[in-house]
Each structure stands twice: as C-alpha cells, then as structure tokens.
C-alpha cells in the first residue's frame, strides 16, 4: 500500500472560510491554495488536503470527510498522531482494484504525509472500508515518527502487521484478506525463507521489498503476493498471544526485533 519512502510536498496557503448548505464543516475553517485544493483543519495540528479532483459539496465526499474527521479523533485517543497531512484525491491508477482505494504514508523533512486515493466509480468501493484503511495508514504515520525505526524487511513486515491489528482494534472490522494470503504451511516456509534478509538495513526502498510485501515473484524462486503482510500479521499475532495485555496501539514504538522474538522461526535470527 506504500511504495515511496520520501516525497517532497509543498502547500501554498490562501485562507478562506468555506460554507456549504449553511453548514460549516466541523466548525473548522477550510482553506484554499493557489491550485484550489481545499485544506480542512483536523485536531492536534493535522490537516486534510482535498485535491481538486474531490468535490467537497458532493454527498459521498461529505460522508468521507466526516468519516475522516471522526476516525482521526478516535485514533488520537490511542496514538501520538500530531501535525500529519492527509492528501485526498480521486484516482483510478493509485487504488487497489478489489477495494477501490489505496494509500501510502511518506516522511520527509517537511513532515509525515498520508497520500490517500479513492475511485467512486469502482464497484468495490465502500466508505467504511475506506475509513478503516485510513486507520491502518495512521498507525504507519505514528510509527514513522519514531526515530529508531529501521528500513529493514523485518520492520516493514511488522509495521504492516501492527497497522492491520490496529485497524481491527479501532474499527472492529474483519481481518483483511491481504494479511491471510498464505496457508499455515506457507507461513512457516516463508518465515524461514525470509530469515537471511530480514535484518539487512537499507537506505532506500528496494525491489525486494515490493516482491516480499505486495507483488510477489514468479520464476524459479517464487514468492506469493502479499507474503510480507501475512508474515507481519502472524508475527504481531504471536506477540499478542504471549503478551495479552498489549495492543497494537501500545506497540507503536516497540522494535520489530522484540515483536518478532515471539515467532519461533525468527528467534535468535540475526
């Protein structure tokens, strides 16, 4: 769900008060920049930037904006989530076809940004699932603010597992299909197969990350799609079973190594 690790983003503010049907959304000012993108202030310094593709007067957009505002408040009761930007756009190219939406979380010198896309024409799009997915990205945004995070395959797997468990913690939704993409036998097989590369620190995103996390790999050395998401889910699940007092929210700044230490195939692997 995220393929870039760094991205430069600039916002040019021109402030104006936005009203609609005599209702001021959330009693907040909505601002507008030179490209006519609208900015909605959210709690604790966060903001929602509506790309020009999003019509804020449209009934679906109103439902989505209200949903985002409400869920951000719920997330902030559990996580340190301050001063992040959510860039919301309509797109057919940046969404998962089986969901009708997609997103990624980026960090650069200007801060943390969640890029979030939806396709209202996609027959699989559901507002509730869309909001649930944002909760997933919010856990990423909070964890990425932790200065001790390492760019390793293990960290990325655990990061996805934590985000999916957190999504269920907040929304009580079902386990997402991408976190159960393997059989029990495959889980054990690919836990062992991933061992030699799990702890290698990388400076930038790699093709290997793409293959292990999302797209898989064909040929003589295949990897099923979504393997990394499933392995990350299992690592977090194993940790939670041994630490029943813990929650994905309380583990936001727990090292991937500690969380993975509850998984037998990973123990003592360096």
N, C-alpha and C positions, 0 to 999 in steps of 0.2 A: 504494500500500500504506500511505501515511500521509496523513491529511487534516488533522490538527490540528498546530499548531506548539507550542502551550503548553497545559498542563493542570495543574491543582492536584491533588496526590495526598497523602493522609495515611494513615499506617500506625500503628495503636495496638498496641504490643508487649506481649504477655503470654507469657513464655517457658515452654516445657515440652519435655521430652525425648520424641520420637516414635519408637516402635519398631513393627516390622511383621514378622510371621512370624519373630521373634527376630533380625531383621537391622536394623541401624541404617543408614539410607541414607547412603552416602558417609562414614560415621563422623562426620557433622555433626549438630549439634542442629537440630531442626525446631521452629520457634517458632509460637505461635498468638496472634492478636489477638482483640479482643472480638467480632469478627464471624466468628470461627472460620477465617479464612484462615490457611493454613499458610505459614511462611517457612523456606525452606531456604537455609542459608548456602553460597555459592559462593566460589571462590578470589578473592583480592585485593579483598575488600570488596564483591563483588557478591552479590546475593541473588535467589532465585526465590520469588515470592509466588504461592501456589496459591489461586485464588478458590474460594469454597465450592462452585462447580459442579464442581470437579475432585476426584474421589475418589482420594486418594493410595494406597489399597490395591488399586485396580483394576489389572489386568495391563497394559493399554495405558498408563495413567498412569505406572506404574513404568518401562515401557520409555521413555516420553517424558522423564521426569525424569532417568533415567540418561543418555539421549542428550544432554540439555541440559548436564548436568554435564561430560560428556566433551568436547563440542564447545567449550564455553566455555574449557576448558583449552587446546585446540588454537588457538583464536582468540587467546588471551592470549600465545602464543609469538610472534605476529606483529604484534599491535596493542596500543597503550596502552588497555586496557579495564579500568577500575577503578571500583568503587563504583556500578555501574549496577544498576537494579532491573528484573527481568523479571516482569511481571504476566501470569500464565497463566490463561485462562478458557475454558470451553466455551461456544460461541455458534453459532447458525445465521445471525445477522444480520451479523456482522462478518468473515465469511470470503468468499473468492473461490470461487464455486460449482465452478469447474473444478479447484480444488485442495483444497477442504475446510479451508483455514486462511487466516489473514490477520493482518497486524500493522502497527504503526506505531511510530515512535520519537519521543518528545516530550522537550523540555527546558524546565525552569522553574527557579525559584530553589532548589528542593529537590534538583535533580539531573536525571539522564537516566533515563527510563523507557521500556522496550520493552513495549508492550501487544501481547500475542500470543494469538490465539484459534484454536481448532480445533473441528471438528464431527465427532466419531467416527462419526456416522450417515451422513455424506456418503460415497457410494461411491467418490469420487475421493481420499479422504484416505489418505495414505501417510506413515508416521512418518519415513522417510528424507527425503522432500521437505520435510516439516515442519521437520526439523532443519536442512536446507540453507537454508531460508528464514530461520531464526534467524541463521545466519551472515551473511546479507545485512543483517539489521537491526543486527547487532553492528558492522558497518563503519559504518553510519549513526551509531550511538551514539558510536563513537570519533571520527568526523569532526565531529560536532556539539559535541564538547568543545573544538574548535579555535576560539579567539576571533576569528579573522579570517574566518570563514565569512560569506558574504553571502546574503541571501534574494533571489536572482535566479532567473529561469528557467534560465539557464545553470548556475548552481550546482546546482539541483535535478536537471537532466538529468545532469550529470557525476556527482553524488552517486549516482544510481541506476546509472549505468554502472559506476562503481567498485565498488559493492556487489555487482553481478552478477558482475563479473570476480573479485572476492574470493571469492565463493561457490564459483566453479569452482576457484580457487587452493587453497582449503582442502579441498573435498569431491570434486573431480574429477568433478563432475556435468556433465550436458549444459547447453548454453546454454539459458536459459529462454525460453519462447515469447514472453513479453512484450517481450523485447529483440530480437526479429526479426519484428516485426509489419508491416514495410514492405518493399517491393521496393527494388532499388537506385535506380531512377528516383524513387521516392517519397522515399527518404532524401535525395537531392540536392535535390529540390523543397522539402521541409520544412526542411532546413537553411537554405536561402536564405530561405524564408518566415518563419522564426523570427528572423532577424537583427535586425530593428528593435527587438525587445523582449527579447532575450536578456540584456542587461546592465543593465536597469532594476531598481534596488533597491526592494524592497517592505518595508513594516513588518510586514505580516501575510500569511497565506496568501490567495490570490485565486482567483476562479472560473477565471481564465485558466490558472493552474497546473493546476487539475483537468482542464481541457479538453486542454491540451497533454500532460500526463503520462499520464493514465489514460483518461478517459471519452470523449475526442474531442468533436467538434462537428459537427452537421448543418447544413443550410441552404445559403445561397449561398457561404459561406466555410468549407467543411468541414475538419475535422482527423480523421484516423483515430484510433481508440482505441490507447493505448499508444505514441503517437508519441514522446513525450519519453523514455521508457525506451529505445526503439530508437536514437534520436539520441544519447543519452548513452552507450549501449554502443559505438556507432561512434566517437564522439569519443575514448573511452578506448582502444579498439582501435587507432585511428590513432596515438595517442601511444605505445602499447606497441610498435608496429611500428618507430617511429623511435628508440625507447629500449629496446632488447631487454633491457637489464639491469634495467629497472624492473618492478615488480609492483604490483598493486592495493594490497597491504599497504603497500608503501613510498611510495605516493602518497596516503596517507590525509590528509596535511596539505598537499598540493600544490594550488595555486589552480586553480579551474576555468578561468580565463583561460589559464594556462600549458598545461593539458591540451588545451584546445580549439584552441590555436595550431597543433596538428599536423593540424587538419582544414581542407582548402583553402577550403571555403565560409565558414569563420569567421574566417580570418586577417585581421588589420587591421580587424576589425569592432568598433566602439565604440558 
